[in-house]
Amino acid sequence: MIDGQKNAERFPRRDFLMGITGAAVAGWVRPQASVASEGRKIRIGVVGGGFGTAFCWHEHPNCEVAAVSDLRADRRDRLVARFKCDTVYESLEKLILDKTLDAVAVFTPAPDHVRHCTAVMNTGKHVISAVPAAMTLEDCQTLIDTVKKTGMTYMMAETSYYRQESITARQWFKEGRFGNLFYTEAEYHHHTEPDNELNWYNGEKTWRYGYPPMLYPTHSLAFHVGVTGERLTEVMCLGQSRMNTGEYRDNVYKNAFCNAMALYKTSGGNAVRQTEFRYVAAEICERAQWYGDEMSFFMPTSTGFPGVVCRRGQKPELFEQPLHWQTDMLPEPLRHDSGHGGSHTFLTHEFISALVENRRPAVDVYEAVAYTAPGIVAHESCLKNGELLQIPDFGRSA
Ligand SMILES: NC(=O)c1ccc[n+]([C@@H]2O[C@H](COP(=O)([O-])OP(=O)(O)OC[C@H]3O[C@@H](n4cnc5c(N)ncnc54)[C@H](O)[C@@H]3O)[C@@H](O)[C@H]2O)c1
């Protein structure tokens, strides 16, 4: 994260940008805290010793890591070390037979999420899933049907929802500060060349090798859907290929695209532009800029541009992002920085407090599908050379 001070130095001649604090820029009002009640402890099982070790279950006052699992021994060791939990299963399939568990955190490969999450819910346990929710529209519906049938809680661990800027943008949207928020630009750029270590394990290709960019759309789309609550209704998308160079040719998805650019229409008649680049000469970024007719908000870029707020008729102003994770939005042990823009502690707390308070989590199954399904249709549009396609509405929680 780039701080305002550094950027004022970096852009000394940009005298139209004035370095003032976020609170001063927008009269910042902190969102209501939601600290889980004392007492009940959720017994959670954690599956997946890669990204699955990045969350803070063991620090939450209402949670206990009661079991861990991975197919790989080295990953099981990592989970044991991280969560200080000695109840270890060799697979998710074995872990979910443990009747003492209330919930399971599923951090397995993307193509397994629906199979694994429905298996968890079918054994009477709540589930938090890594992104994306699903890879087909049929599987989006399967997830919703399983939540309805079992009555279990489903949440998706969408990090963009709880980036510090997203929390701010959501609050400003609620307060009407953008005026009409008519256009969002959202991007997830992550250069992963074919020989990247993430693509290989023990000489075999992993699930990431050649994965279609638009089937991983949630980090970008959460910046609009998670801030406004709108649904995306239509999309046209262009895909770019590097298959002619032989790169990624033999992938299990038969995918030809490494970069994709989509334009969406929203249920409120607004627009979203999304770029998903996996082959780009640029730093990794997960960011957005929100355009309103009263105010616009630009997240900092990984290439050095600072966070900026523009209000109609006024000079652009540098924005210093308040750190929500330092506040009573989180229980005291979680008030520290965490990965992906400080989102991991928030995701931990939201899932656990939703279970303790018996309420739906912010990114429930309907929201998860609303961040996921539009990308699935965008990928179809890539395959049809940018044809405009309708996106089904999977509804929302009552
Ligand atoms: N910002 C984010 O939200 C973010 C960042 C990174 C990864 N992710 C997501 O998190 C998930 C995990 O990512 P990763 O990088 O750790 O992937 P990974 O492939 O490195 O790890 C997945 C792990 O799941 C284990 N596994 C698979 N099937 C299992 C089973 N049946 N039982 C027990 N263990 C099983 C594998 O052995 C592996 O160790 C992916 O879905 C990815 O999309 C999200």
The ligand as an ORCA input file, in Angstrom:
! r2SCAN-3c Opt
* xyz 0 1
  N      -6.964    -13.472     -2.882
  C      -7.552    -14.652     -2.774
  O      -8.715    -14.708     -2.418
  C      -6.806    -15.924     -3.119
  C      -5.399    -15.964     -3.163
  C      -4.775    -17.198     -3.396
  C      -5.540    -18.339     -3.593
  N      -6.906    -18.261     -3.565
  C      -7.745    -19.456     -3.730
  O      -7.473    -20.341     -2.659
  C      -7.531    -21.686     -3.113
  C      -6.235    -22.391     -2.746
  O      -5.182    -21.739     -3.391
  P      -3.683    -22.283     -3.241
  O      -2.807    -21.307     -3.918
  O      -3.400    -22.639     -1.828
  O      -3.794    -23.617     -4.125
  P      -2.910    -24.919     -4.028
  O      -3.242    -25.777     -5.195
  O      -1.483    -24.551     -3.782
  O      -3.425    -25.629     -2.678
  C      -4.603    -26.372     -2.607
  C      -4.380    -27.467     -1.580
  O      -5.601    -28.217     -1.449
  C      -5.211    -29.572     -1.204
  N      -6.336    -30.465     -1.511
  C      -6.925    -30.695     -2.714
  N      -7.902    -31.612     -2.584
  C      -7.957    -31.956     -1.274
  C      -8.763    -32.864     -0.539
  N      -9.719    -33.579     -1.114
  N      -8.525    -32.979      0.788
  C      -7.541    -32.265      1.406
  N      -6.752    -31.375      0.738
  C      -6.967    -31.224     -0.585
  C      -4.021    -29.778     -2.123
  O      -3.235    -30.889     -1.713
  C      -3.289    -28.452     -1.998
  O      -2.277    -28.468     -1.002
  C      -7.773    -21.631     -4.614
  O      -9.116    -21.880     -4.862
  C      -7.449    -20.201     -5.004
  O      -8.301    -19.771     -6.034
  C      -7.536    -17.081     -3.324
*
